[in-house]
Amino acid sequence: IKQVKQIIRKNIDDISFVVGNGINRYGLQDENSSWDQLLLELWRKVVGEYKNNVPIGISLTEFYDILELNNTNNGSTINLQKEFCDLMGNWNFEHHHVLFLDFAKHAHAPILTTNFDNIFQKAGQLELYRTSRKGFTDFYPWDSYYGLSKLEYPTSGFGVWHINGMQRYFRSIRLGLTHYMGSVERARSMIHKGNEERLFTGKNVHNWKGAKTWLHVVFNKSIFIFGLGLDENEVFLRWLLIERAKYFRKFPERKKQGWYIAKKDSTSHGKKLFLEQVGIDVIELPTYDDIYKHLWD
């Protein structure tokens, strides 16, 4: 804990946080605080069949796309993205959410979360802001964040950015493999600006296409990742980490650091290999209390 806190303190002026659903599952004992259970509930509503778990051999993203296929085939009018948001309606924050948010506020650090829910918004009493006045789409509200004040750029200070969509805009929720491929396509058009020959031009300046979106944080801040499985089905975020590594290889003087925090003995060899090769140091702590409470008190 002391060593990790020292890493954070040493990099406090350049740090951002990437947070997954682990922070919700730690505090909420309700099994429905997992994506798996929410998808299984949707399966019951759409297909009419009860399942205890998502079968081995199919990813969560593929499972959702199969749901969409069945939804269409059955002639159902269920809007799965909206239904998914409604199922998260009763989620609420715990003390450790407030602890972490207070830390990030004082550090003026951006938070990128893969979560869709508005727990951080509630815990920090945050308001919705946008960094850009043009081009808004509720499919990809990438310039929208929850915070305490208006920021000129996402790297300018504290804000909570929902990289896979937010509960407020149900059409933004990225659940299926098709959704994630759409996110990759959109991000790629910003990162590469048309073709591979113009790879990463100008990404550390404020006039590139993604400068007002949370993508700017990925390429211009050190990232501290926790509460995130980052398994093989996290295709969008894994792809972004690969692009980030390519960018730093092309411009080594702009290189930023990265850390992935997990519970002891929970990280597979393959995941460690991937993370280390894209410039992310893997650090394992003894308990979940260390990750979600002790780091921030």
HELIX and SHEET records of a PDB file:
HELIX    1   1 LYS A    2  LYS A   10  1                                   9    
HELIX    2   2 ILE A   12  ASP A   14  5                                   3    
HELIX    3   3 GLY A   22  GLY A   27  1                                   6    
HELIX    4   4 GLU A   31  SER A   33  5                                   3    
HELIX    5   5 TRP A   35  VAL A   47  1                                  13    
HELIX    6   6 LEU A   60  ASN A   73  1                                  14    
HELIX    7   7 LEU A   80  LEU A   87  1                                   8    
HELIX    8   8 HIS A   95  ALA A  107  1                                  13    
HELIX    9   9 ILE A  119  GLY A  124  1                                   6    
HELIX   10  10 PRO A  154  SER A  156  5                                   3    
HELIX   11  11 PHE A  170  SER A  172  5                                   3    
HELIX   12  12 LEU A  177  ILE A  191  1                                  15    
HELIX   13  13 GLU A  196  ARG A  198  5                                   3    
HELIX   14  14 LEU A  215  ASN A  220  1                                   6    
HELIX   15  15 VAL A  235  LYS A  250  1                                  16    
HELIX   16  16 PRO A  252  ARG A  254  5                                   3    
HELIX   17  17 HIS A  269  GLN A  277  1                                   9    
HELIX   18  18 TYR A  288  ASP A  289  1                                   2    
HELIX   19  19 ASP A  290  HIS A  294  3                                   5    
SHEET    1   A 6 GLY A 159  HIS A 162  0                                        
SHEET    2   A 6 PRO A 110  THR A 113  1                                        
SHEET    3   A 6 ILE A  15  VAL A  19  1                                        
SHEET    4   A 6 SER A 222  PHE A 226  1                                        
SHEET    5   A 6 GLY A 258  LYS A 263  1                                        
SHEET    6   A 6 ASP A 281  LEU A 285  1                                        
SHEET    1   B 2 GLU A 127  ARG A 130  0                                        
SHEET    2   B 2 SER A 144  GLY A 147 -1                                        
END                                                                             
